[in-house]
């Protein structure tokens, strides 16, 4: 049997494992899944006859290399920081590699060796990055082939709770790594281009500037700017485009409320706090406010952030129990971001009957035969349950499909790459339709720069 090694059995791996096991008889596959927790693996493989659950410690070089050497192709579902050692082993033993993560500088530096060995290292093949690349390039290539000149490209993605499971004031629950949600946008300013002018939004202002999106059939959403828009000019062949903007989708009102945590300093991940193991949620909140022996924590916070007591933002903060004196953080030497994540996990974990939703929207503005036109393309995917979520499906299925296409020599171009060529994106997008992952397009009047930016 042909051996596919999956390293990492986290949340996004469930749909990937199911997809490959469903194909395993026909494709003559053994799916070997390695994780620090064999129990976690078994919960996803369900003792399938073509599966093998192993304990794999990515920091144990001998263990890691032995499994990679034994595989025909390797999938790394590890956190992005750990892909590199796996990639180096794949290079040493001549194995193709698939990851859903962004290509790091260190990964890109392996390209010449990967090409010389005729290997495929496919990255950025999840949902965002991944499906966003493929669906965007499909329309961009079509516009160019018809003679159109690109003027505008905007792209937005959000992992959200589905309306039928939306039962909190934030209209949000965790559908992927909570840590990435808490520290989103940190490290550098968001950079983008609007009407030929470079724009920059520093982190402390990021959640105060949002764009309103009206998505057909689903109502209004908001989006805040991603920090990495400009790097897609070259990737997508948009070096001369007048507007290029990528953003993250949330329900209306989320960003204004989240900005409270940013202004307080609760999302900071650069230092550890004292006594967090025994600290209450109320003490955590109070630690960011000025000392005043006469005012309550609630009053100090409202005054500091200028929140009226009848403001819905106040209700959102109260709903999270951040003033609770009885709940304990229970984490040693935690950063503010880690404490905030613990508090949010209490409220935003998916419940047993909850389902999530992925929303993706692209806007393409272009000129052809003297006319300016605009296309909107949107994807809405709902999850099945808290295991086979929309996030797991839209990350895991593209990874699984790409893996089989590489294994079966349908995708053969060597190198460290992302899925932006027709030979890659066309067959993958076509198969994704079988799983209800597809896009609906509509032509709308060309708007150019969107004046519908609100400043909170």
SULDATA-V915553 format. One record per residue. N is the residue number from 1. RES is the residue in one small letter. PHI is phi in degrees with one decimal (* if undefined). PSI is psi in degrees with one decimal (999 if undefined). OMEGA is omega in radians with two decimals (none if undefined). Layout:
n = (N | N)
res = (RES | RES)
phi = (PHI | PHI)
psi = (PSI | PSI)
omega = (OMEGA | OMEGA)
This chain:
n = (1 | 2 | 3 | 4 | 5 | 6 | 7 | 8 | 9 | 10 | 11 | 12 | 13 | 14 | 15 | 16 | 17 | 18 | 19 | 20 | 21 | 22 | 23 | 24 | 25 | 26 | 27 | 28 | 29 | 30 | 31 | 32 | 33 | 34 | 35 | 36 | 37 | 38 | 39 | 40 | 41 | 42 | 43 | 44 | 45 | 46 | 47 | 48 | 49 | 50 | 51 | 52 | 53 | 54 | 55 | 56 | 57 | 58 | 59 | 60 | 61 | 62 | 63 | 64 | 65 | 66 | 67 | 68 | 69 | 70 | 71 | 72 | 73 | 74 | 75 | 76 | 77 | 78 | 79 | 80 | 81 | 82 | 83 | 84 | 85 | 86 | 87 | 88 | 89 | 90 | 91 | 92 | 93 | 94 | 95 | 96 | 97 | 98 | 99 | 100 | 101 | 102 | 103 | 104 | 105 | 106 | 107 | 108 | 109 | 110 | 111 | 112 | 113 | 114 | 115 | 116 | 117 | 118 | 119 | 120 | 121 | 122 | 123 | 124 | 125 | 126 | 127 | 128 | 129 | 130 | 131 | 132 | 133 | 134 | 135 | 136 | 137 | 138 | 139 | 140 | 141 | 142 | 143 | 144 | 145 | 146 | 147 | 148 | 149 | 150 | 151 | 152 | 153 | 154 | 155 | 156 | 157 | 158 | 159 | 160 | 161 | 162 | 163 | 164 | 165 | 166 | 167 | 168 | 169 | 170 | 171 | 172 | 173 | 174 | 175 | 176 | 177 | 178 | 179 | 180 | 181 | 182 | 183 | 184 | 185 | 186 | 187 | 188 | 189 | 190 | 191 | 192 | 193 | 194 | 195 | 196 | 197 | 198 | 199 | 200 | 201 | 202 | 203 | 204 | 205 | 206 | 207 | 208 | 209 | 210 | 211 | 212 | 213 | 214 | 215 | 216 | 217 | 218 | 219 | 220 | 221 | 222 | 223 | 224 | 225 | 226 | 227 | 228 | 229 | 230 | 231 | 232 | 233 | 234 | 235 | 236 | 237 | 238 | 239 | 240 | 241 | 242 | 243 | 244 | 245 | 246 | 247 | 248 | 249 | 250 | 251 | 252 | 253 | 254 | 255 | 256 | 257 | 258 | 259 | 260 | 261 | 262 | 263 | 264 | 265 | 266 | 267 | 268 | 269 | 270 | 271 | 272 | 273 | 274 | 275 | 276 | 277 | 278 | 279 | 280 | 281 | 282 | 283 | 284 | 285 | 286 | 287 | 288 | 289 | 290 | 291 | 292 | 293 | 294 | 295 | 296 | 297 | 298 | 299 | 300 | 301 | 302 | 303 | 304 | 305 | 306 | 307 | 308 | 309 | 310 | 311 | 312 | 313 | 314 | 315 | 316 | 317 | 318 | 319 | 320 | 321 | 322 | 323 | 324 | 325 | 326 | 327 | 328 | 329 | 330 | 331 | 332 | 333 | 334 | 335 | 336 | 337 | 338 | 339 | 340 | 341 | 342 | 343 | 344 | 345 | 346 | 347 | 348 | 349 | 350 | 351 | 352 | 353 | 354 | 355 | 356 | 357 | 358 | 359 | 360 | 361 | 362 | 363 | 364 | 365 | 366 | 367 | 368 | 369 | 370 | 371 | 372 | 373 | 374 | 375 | 376 | 377 | 378 | 379 | 380 | 381 | 382 | 383 | 384 | 385 | 386 | 387 | 388 | 389 | 390 | 391 | 392 | 393 | 394 | 395 | 396 | 397 | 398 | 399 | 400 | 401 | 402 | 403 | 404 | 405 | 406 | 407 | 408 | 409 | 410 | 411 | 412 | 413 | 414 | 415 | 416 | 417 | 418 | 419 | 420 | 421 | 422 | 423 | 424 | 425 | 426 | 427 | 428 | 429 | 430 | 431 | 432 | 433 | 434 | 435 | 436 | 437 | 438 | 439 | 440 | 441 | 442 | 443 | 444 | 445 | 446 | 447 | 448 | 449 | 450 | 451 | 452 | 453 | 454 | 455 | 456)
res = (x | x | x | x | x | x | x | x | x | x | x | x | x | x | x | x | x | x | x | x | x | x | x | x | x | x | x | x | x | x | x | x | x | x | x | x | x | x | x | x | x | x | x | x | x | x | x | x | x | x | x | x | x | x | x | x | x | x | x | x | x | x | x | x | x | x | x | x | x | x | x | x | x | x | x | x | x | x | x | x | x | x | x | x | x | x | x | x | x | x | x | x | x | x | x | x | x | x | x | x | x | x | x | x | x | x | x | x | x | x | x | x | x | x | x | x | x | x | x | x | x | x | x | x | x | x | x | x | x | x | x | x | x | x | x | x | x | x | x | x | x | x | x | x | x | x | x | x | x | x | x | x | x | x | x | x | x | x | x | x | x | x | x | x | x | x | x | x | x | x | x | x | x | x | x | x | x | x | x | x | x | x | x | x | x | x | x | x | x | x | x | x | x | x | x | x | x | x | x | x | x | x | x | x | x | x | x | x | x | x | x | x | x | x | x | x | x | x | x | x | x | x | x | x | x | x | x | x | x | x | x | x | x | x | x | x | x | x | x | x | x | x | x | x | x | x | x | x | x | x | x | x | x | x | x | x | x | x | x | x | x | x | x | x | x | x | x | x | x | x | x | x | x | x | x | x | x | x | x | x | x | x | x | x | x | x | x | x | x | x | x | x | x | x | x | x | x | x | x | x | x | x | x | x | x | x | x | x | x | x | x | x | x | x | x | x | x | x | x | x | x | x | x | x | x | x | x | x | x | x | x | x | x | x | x | x | x | x | x | x | x | x | x | x | x | x | x | x | x | x | x | x | x | x | x | x | x | x | x | x | x | x | x | x | x | x | x | x | x | x | x | x | x | x | x | x | x | x | x | x | x | x | x | x | x | x | x | x | x | x | x | x | x | x | x | x | x | x | x | x | x | x | x | x | x | x | x | x | x | x | x | x | x | x | x | x | x | x | x | x | x | x | x | x | x | x | x | x | x | x | x | x | x | x | x | x | x | x | x | x | x | x | x | x | x | x | x | x | x | x | x | x | x | x | x | x)
phi = (* | -80.6 | -103.0 | -108.5 | -99.5 | -106.6 | -104.0 | 107.8 | -123.4 | -73.6 | -56.3 | -76.5 | -86.4 | -58.9 | -71.0 | -61.2 | -62.5 | -61.9 | -59.1 | -68.7 | -67.1 | -62.4 | -92.6 | -65.6 | -66.2 | -63.8 | -94.9 | 57.6 | -116.8 | -113.7 | -101.3 | -100.8 | -115.5 | -112.3 | -156.8 | -62.8 | -112.2 | -64.8 | -61.5 | -62.8 | -62.2 | -62.4 | -67.6 | -104.2 | -89.8 | 51.4 | 55.6 | -58.8 | -63.5 | -101.1 | -111.0 | -142.0 | -98.7 | -133.5 | -84.9 | -132.6 | -100.6 | -63.1 | -87.5 | -92.4 | -58.2 | -64.3 | -61.6 | -63.1 | -68.2 | -63.1 | -72.0 | -65.7 | -62.0 | -86.1 | -94.9 | -92.0 | -154.7 | -121.9 | -116.8 | -104.0 | -106.0 | -76.1 | -55.5 | -53.4 | -64.5 | -101.6 | -67.0 | -61.8 | -64.7 | -62.7 | -62.6 | -64.0 | -66.1 | -60.7 | -65.6 | -64.3 | -100.5 | 70.2 | -114.7 | -68.8 | -136.2 | -130.1 | -138.9 | -89.5 | -92.3 | -59.2 | -76.0 | -81.3 | -59.7 | -67.8 | -66.8 | -61.4 | -64.6 | -84.1 | -55.3 | -59.5 | -67.3 | -62.6 | -64.2 | -62.9 | -93.4 | 69.1 | -98.6 | -106.6 | -111.4 | -89.9 | -119.5 | 53.4 | -123.0 | -100.5 | -100.1 | -144.6 | -86.0 | 146.1 | -60.1 | -61.1 | -58.7 | -65.7 | -68.5 | -67.9 | -65.2 | -60.6 | -77.6 | -59.6 | -63.2 | -64.8 | -64.1 | -65.8 | -65.3 | -87.7 | 96.8 | -79.3 | -112.4 | -71.8 | -114.0 | -147.7 | -141.7 | -126.9 | -141.1 | -135.7 | -141.1 | -147.9 | -96.9 | -129.4 | -84.6 | -68.7 | -53.5 | -71.2 | -115.3 | -84.9 | -129.7 | -131.5 | -69.3 | -82.6 | 54.7 | -153.9 | -144.0 | -74.0 | -118.3 | -149.1 | -54.7 | -59.4 | -59.9 | -65.9 | -68.7 | -65.6 | -99.8 | -55.0 | 88.8 | -80.1 | 106.1 | -162.4 | -73.2 | -71.4 | -123.1 | -157.8 | -123.6 | -130.9 | 50.9 | 79.7 | -112.0 | -72.3 | -125.5 | -136.3 | -125.1 | -68.9 | -54.1 | -67.6 | -111.5 | -57.4 | -88.3 | -99.4 | -125.8 | -129.5 | -105.2 | -89.0 | -116.9 | -111.5 | -102.0 | -50.7 | 88.8 | -128.8 | 88.4 | -94.3 | -131.6 | -125.8 | -141.5 | -108.3 | -70.5 | -76.4 | -83.2 | -117.4 | -61.3 | -65.5 | -68.0 | -85.6 | -59.3 | -74.7 | -57.8 | -94.4 | 68.8 | -117.6 | -61.2 | -103.1 | -68.7 | -80.8 | -133.7 | -140.9 | -147.6 | -122.5 | -143.2 | -106.6 | -90.3 | -137.8 | -71.7 | -55.8 | 97.7 | -63.1 | -64.5 | -61.7 | -72.8 | -61.9 | -59.0 | -59.1 | -65.5 | -63.1 | -67.8 | -72.1 | 99.7 | -72.7 | -93.9 | -68.3 | -121.8 | -99.2 | -148.5 | -101.7 | -101.5 | -83.2 | 59.2 | -69.6 | -64.3 | -105.6 | -68.7 | -85.2 | -59.7 | -65.3 | -65.4 | -60.3 | -62.6 | -65.3 | -65.6 | -99.4 | -114.6 | -65.7 | -72.2 | -156.0 | -69.5 | -101.5 | -101.1 | -72.4 | -59.9 | -60.1 | -66.1 | -61.4 | -66.8 | -62.9 | -67.7 | -64.3 | -96.7 | 56.3 | -105.9 | -71.3 | -66.4 | -95.7 | -77.5 | -61.6 | -60.5 | -62.3 | -62.5 | -64.1 | -67.3 | -62.3 | -59.9 | -83.1 | 68.8 | -71.8 | -105.8 | -74.6 | -82.0 | -100.0 | -80.8 | -105.8 | -66.5 | 70.8 | -125.4 | -75.3 | 48.4 | -87.3 | -80.2 | -54.6 | -62.6 | -68.0 | -67.3 | -59.5 | -59.9 | -61.0 | -62.9 | -69.4 | -57.4 | -59.1 | -107.2 | -110.1 | -67.3 | -66.1 | -80.6 | -54.1 | -105.2 | -76.4 | -129.4 | -106.6 | -151.4 | -104.5 | -119.4 | -133.6 | -137.9 | -113.9 | -122.9 | -122.3 | -105.9 | -151.7 | -117.1 | -148.0 | 46.8 | 79.3 | -110.9 | -99.4 | -130.5 | -143.2 | -117.2 | -113.7 | -127.4 | -131.9 | -126.8 | -124.8 | -128.6 | -107.0 | -77.3 | -93.9 | -167.3 | -68.0 | -94.7 | -93.3 | -78.6 | -60.9 | -64.1 | -62.7 | -65.6 | -78.4 | -88.6 | -71.5 | -66.2 | -60.0 | -62.2 | -64.3 | -63.0 | -61.2 | -60.2 | -65.8 | -67.6 | -72.3 | -61.0 | -91.9 | 62.4 | -86.0 | -102.9 | -129.5 | -61.4 | -78.5 | 127.0 | -81.1 | -148.2 | -124.9 | -84.0 | -116.9 | -101.8 | -57.3 | -60.3 | -95.4 | -74.4 | -63.6 | -67.2 | -71.2 | -61.8 | -65.3 | -71.2 | -61.1 | -60.4 | -63.4 | -108.5 | 76.8 | -104.0 | -148.6 | -116.1 | -114.0 | -109.5 | -149.0 | -92.6 | -128.0 | -59.6 | -68.4 | -105.2 | 65.2 | -59.0 | -84.0 | -75.5 | -84.3 | -93.3 | -107.9 | -107.5 | -79.1)
psi = (148.8 | 132.8 | 123.0 | 121.5 | 121.4 | 121.3 | 112.3 | 124.2 | 42.1 | -169.1 | -42.1 | -6.6 | -14.2 | -48.8 | -33.5 | -49.0 | -44.5 | -44.1 | -48.6 | -37.0 | -37.1 | -29.3 | -6.1 | -38.0 | -50.6 | -37.9 | 1.5 | 58.6 | 144.6 | 126.1 | 109.7 | 120.1 | 121.3 | 134.8 | 162.0 | -27.6 | 109.8 | -33.0 | -39.6 | -42.1 | -48.0 | -29.9 | -19.9 | -25.6 | -20.2 | 38.4 | 31.8 | 140.7 | -23.0 | 16.7 | 156.9 | 122.4 | 128.5 | 152.7 | 123.6 | 119.0 | 111.4 | -19.5 | -6.8 | 98.7 | -44.5 | -44.2 | -47.6 | -47.8 | -34.7 | -41.4 | -40.0 | -41.2 | -29.6 | -8.4 | 160.5 | -28.9 | 150.7 | 136.8 | 124.6 | 113.4 | 22.9 | 165.9 | 147.3 | -33.7 | -18.4 | 0.5 | -32.0 | -44.3 | -37.5 | -43.2 | -41.1 | -38.7 | -42.0 | -38.1 | -43.3 | -39.5 | 4.9 | 45.0 | 137.6 | 153.8 | 141.3 | 132.4 | 152.7 | 2.0 | 161.8 | 148.1 | 118.0 | 165.0 | -38.1 | -38.6 | -43.8 | -32.8 | -16.8 | -5.0 | -47.8 | -42.2 | -39.2 | -44.0 | -43.3 | -27.7 | 0.4 | 29.0 | 153.7 | 118.2 | 91.8 | 121.6 | 174.7 | 47.3 | 36.0 | -127.7 | -55.8 | 91.8 | 149.9 | -90.1 | -33.6 | -45.1 | -51.8 | -45.6 | -35.4 | -46.7 | -32.4 | -44.1 | -38.9 | -44.8 | -39.0 | -42.5 | -44.3 | -41.0 | -24.6 | 0.5 | 8.1 | 151.5 | 123.3 | 133.5 | -31.9 | 137.5 | 121.1 | 141.2 | 134.2 | 139.7 | 144.5 | 137.4 | 114.0 | 170.8 | 141.7 | 151.2 | -37.7 | -12.3 | 12.0 | 100.6 | 22.0 | 164.4 | -20.6 | -14.8 | 43.4 | 144.3 | 160.5 | 122.5 | -2.1 | -165.3 | 111.6 | -33.1 | -41.1 | -29.6 | -45.2 | -39.4 | 11.0 | 135.1 | -6.8 | 159.6 | -34.8 | 165.5 | 149.5 | 131.6 | 135.1 | 177.1 | 131.5 | 120.8 | 43.5 | 3.2 | 131.7 | 135.6 | 146.6 | 134.4 | 112.1 | 158.8 | -42.9 | -10.6 | -4.7 | -44.2 | 7.3 | -6.1 | 110.7 | 152.6 | 136.1 | 130.1 | 134.6 | 106.4 | 119.7 | 124.1 | -12.1 | -3.2 | -158.3 | 141.7 | 172.5 | 160.1 | 138.4 | 155.8 | 136.7 | 157.2 | -7.7 | 26.2 | -42.0 | -27.5 | -14.1 | -4.7 | -50.4 | -40.7 | -44.5 | 1.7 | 40.1 | 36.2 | -28.5 | 6.0 | 144.7 | -30.8 | 125.6 | 116.2 | 131.1 | 139.4 | 167.1 | 131.3 | 136.0 | 167.6 | 154.4 | 130.7 | -14.2 | -48.7 | -40.5 | -40.1 | -41.2 | -32.0 | -24.5 | -43.9 | -38.7 | -47.2 | -32.1 | -28.3 | 10.2 | -15.8 | 2.5 | 134.4 | 18.0 | -6.1 | 158.8 | 151.9 | 157.6 | 142.5 | 32.6 | -21.6 | -36.1 | -1.6 | 137.1 | 163.7 | -38.0 | -42.0 | -37.1 | -48.1 | -43.2 | -27.1 | -16.0 | 3.6 | 154.6 | 151.5 | 132.3 | 110.6 | -12.4 | -23.2 | 144.2 | 164.8 | -42.4 | -46.2 | -42.0 | -42.5 | -42.1 | -40.8 | -42.5 | -42.2 | 1.1 | 51.1 | 123.1 | 151.2 | -24.7 | 9.5 | 138.0 | -26.0 | -38.6 | -43.0 | -37.4 | -41.7 | -42.7 | -38.4 | -28.4 | -2.8 | 25.5 | -7.9 | 9.1 | 121.2 | -9.5 | -24.8 | 133.1 | 147.6 | -50.7 | 23.7 | 128.4 | 139.9 | 48.5 | 149.2 | 162.7 | -41.3 | -37.8 | -37.6 | -45.6 | -41.2 | -42.0 | -44.4 | -44.4 | -35.3 | -35.6 | -32.7 | -26.1 | 5.3 | 144.0 | 134.4 | 165.9 | -30.6 | 7.7 | 151.4 | 151.9 | -177.9 | 135.2 | 129.8 | 128.2 | 135.4 | 128.5 | 144.2 | 128.3 | 113.7 | 132.2 | 163.7 | 133.9 | 132.1 | 44.2 | -0.7 | 144.2 | 129.3 | 162.8 | 137.0 | 138.1 | 133.6 | 125.1 | 148.9 | 129.8 | 122.6 | 130.1 | 146.9 | 171.4 | -40.7 | -177.2 | -9.7 | -56.6 | 72.8 | 167.2 | -37.1 | -46.4 | -41.3 | -44.4 | -17.8 | -51.2 | -38.1 | -46.8 | -37.3 | -47.3 | -43.9 | -45.7 | -40.2 | -47.0 | -37.6 | -32.7 | -45.5 | -35.7 | 11.3 | 29.8 | -38.5 | 117.3 | -15.3 | 122.0 | 161.1 | 168.3 | 117.3 | 169.6 | 162.8 | 71.2 | 4.9 | 152.5 | -39.6 | -24.5 | -52.7 | -31.3 | -51.4 | -32.0 | -46.9 | -36.4 | -42.7 | -32.6 | -28.1 | -32.0 | -19.4 | 17.7 | 15.5 | 96.2 | 172.0 | 146.3 | 132.3 | 151.1 | 147.4 | 132.9 | 163.6 | 142.7 | 124.8 | -23.3 | -137.9 | 129.7 | 110.7 | -2.6 | 39.5 | 127.5 | 139.8 | 121.2 | 999)
omega = (3.08 | -2.99 | 3.02 | 3.13 | 3.04 | 3.12 | -3.12 | -3.10 | 3.13 | -3.02 | -3.03 | -3.07 | -3.02 | -3.10 | 3.06 | -3.13 | 3.14 | -3.13 | -3.09 | 3.10 | 3.09 | -3.13 | -2.90 | 3.13 | -3.10 | -3.06 | 3.13 | -3.04 | 2.84 | -3.11 | -3.14 | -3.09 | -3.12 | -3.14 | 3.07 | -3.14 | 3.08 | 3.12 | 3.11 | 3.11 | -3.09 | 3.12 | -3.13 | 3.13 | 3.10 | 3.10 | 3.09 | -3.04 | -3.14 | 3.13 | 3.05 | 3.13 | 3.14 | 2.98 | -3.13 | 3.07 | -3.06 | 3.12 | 3.08 | -3.01 | -3.11 | 3.11 | -3.11 | -3.08 | 3.13 | -3.14 | 3.13 | -3.14 | -3.06 | -3.04 | 3.02 | 3.07 | -3.03 | 3.01 | 3.07 | 3.07 | 3.12 | 2.94 | -2.98 | -3.08 | -3.05 | -3.11 | -2.94 | -3.13 | 3.06 | -3.13 | 3.13 | 3.09 | 3.11 | 3.10 | -3.12 | -3.05 | 3.06 | -3.12 | 3.01 | -3.04 | 3.07 | 3.03 | 3.08 | -2.97 | 3.04 | 3.10 | 3.09 | 3.09 | -3.12 | 3.09 | -3.14 | -3.13 | 3.12 | -2.95 | -3.08 | 3.12 | 3.13 | 3.12 | -3.10 | 3.11 | 3.11 | -3.09 | 3.04 | 3.00 | -3.10 | 3.13 | 3.04 | -3.05 | 3.04 | 3.10 | 3.10 | 0.24 | 3.06 | 3.13 | 3.09 | 3.10 | -3.00 | -3.11 | 3.10 | -3.10 | 3.12 | 3.14 | 3.10 | 3.12 | -3.14 | 3.13 | -3.12 | -3.13 | 3.11 | 3.11 | -3.12 | 3.08 | -3.08 | 3.09 | -3.01 | 2.97 | 3.04 | -3.09 | -3.08 | 3.08 | 3.06 | 2.96 | -2.99 | 2.98 | 3.13 | -3.10 | -3.10 | 3.09 | -3.09 | -3.05 | 3.04 | -3.04 | 3.13 | -3.09 | -3.07 | 2.97 | -3.12 | 3.08 | 3.05 | -3.02 | -3.11 | -3.13 | -3.13 | 3.08 | -3.06 | -3.07 | -3.10 | 3.04 | -3.10 | 3.01 | 3.14 | 3.13 | 2.98 | -3.10 | 3.11 | 3.13 | 3.04 | -3.14 | 3.07 | -3.12 | 3.09 | 3.13 | -3.11 | 3.07 | 3.09 | -3.04 | -3.06 | 3.09 | -2.95 | -3.04 | 3.07 | 3.13 | -3.08 | 3.07 | 3.13 | 3.13 | 3.06 | -3.06 | -3.03 | 3.10 | -3.06 | 3.04 | -3.03 | 3.05 | 3.00 | 3.11 | 3.01 | -2.99 | 2.95 | -3.08 | -2.91 | -3.03 | -2.97 | -3.10 | -3.13 | 3.07 | -3.11 | -3.12 | -3.08 | -3.11 | -3.07 | -3.06 | -3.09 | -3.07 | -3.07 | 3.14 | 3.11 | -3.01 | 3.05 | -3.08 | 3.11 | -3.05 | 2.97 | 3.02 | -3.11 | 3.08 | -3.11 | -3.00 | 3.14 | 3.12 | 3.13 | -3.14 | 3.06 | 3.13 | 3.13 | -3.10 | 3.08 | -3.07 | -3.08 | -3.14 | -3.11 | -3.12 | -3.00 | 3.13 | 3.10 | -3.13 | 3.14 | 2.97 | -3.12 | -3.13 | -3.11 | -3.09 | 3.04 | 3.09 | 3.14 | 3.12 | 3.08 | 3.13 | -3.11 | -3.08 | 3.13 | -3.07 | -3.12 | 3.12 | 3.04 | -3.05 | -3.04 | -3.06 | 3.08 | 3.08 | -3.13 | -3.11 | 3.13 | -3.13 | 3.14 | 3.14 | -3.10 | -3.09 | 3.11 | 3.13 | 3.05 | -3.08 | 3.13 | 3.10 | 3.14 | 3.09 | 3.11 | 3.12 | 3.12 | 3.14 | 3.12 | -3.12 | -3.10 | 3.10 | -3.09 | 3.09 | -3.08 | -3.13 | -3.04 | 3.12 | -3.09 | 3.10 | 3.05 | 3.11 | 3.12 | 3.00 | -3.07 | 2.98 | 3.06 | -3.13 | 3.13 | 3.10 | 3.12 | 3.11 | 3.11 | -3.14 | -3.11 | 3.11 | 3.14 | -3.01 | -2.95 | 3.02 | 3.08 | 3.07 | -3.05 | -3.12 | -3.12 | 2.96 | -3.11 | -3.09 | 3.00 | 3.08 | 3.09 | -3.14 | 3.02 | 3.01 | -3.14 | 3.04 | -3.08 | 3.11 | 3.12 | -3.10 | 3.06 | -3.14 | 3.07 | -3.09 | 3.10 | 3.09 | 2.95 | 3.13 | -3.08 | 3.11 | 3.03 | 3.11 | 3.08 | 3.13 | 3.12 | -3.12 | -3.10 | 3.06 | 3.12 | -3.09 | 3.01 | 3.11 | 3.13 | -3.14 | -3.06 | 2.99 | -2.99 | -3.10 | 3.08 | 3.09 | -3.13 | 3.14 | 3.12 | -3.13 | 3.13 | -3.13 | 3.06 | -3.13 | -3.12 | 3.04 | 3.00 | 2.97 | -2.99 | -3.09 | -3.06 | 3.04 | 2.99 | -2.95 | 2.99 | -2.92 | -3.07 | 3.09 | -3.11 | -3.10 | 3.13 | -2.97 | -3.08 | 3.14 | -3.14 | 3.11 | -3.14 | 3.14 | 3.12 | 3.11 | 3.13 | -3.11 | 3.09 | 3.12 | -3.11 | -3.05 | 3.01 | -3.11 | 2.96 | 3.08 | -3.13 | 3.09 | 3.12 | -3.10 | -3.05 | 3.10 | -3.12 | -3.13 | -3.04 | 3.07 | 3.12 | 3.06 | -3.08 | none)
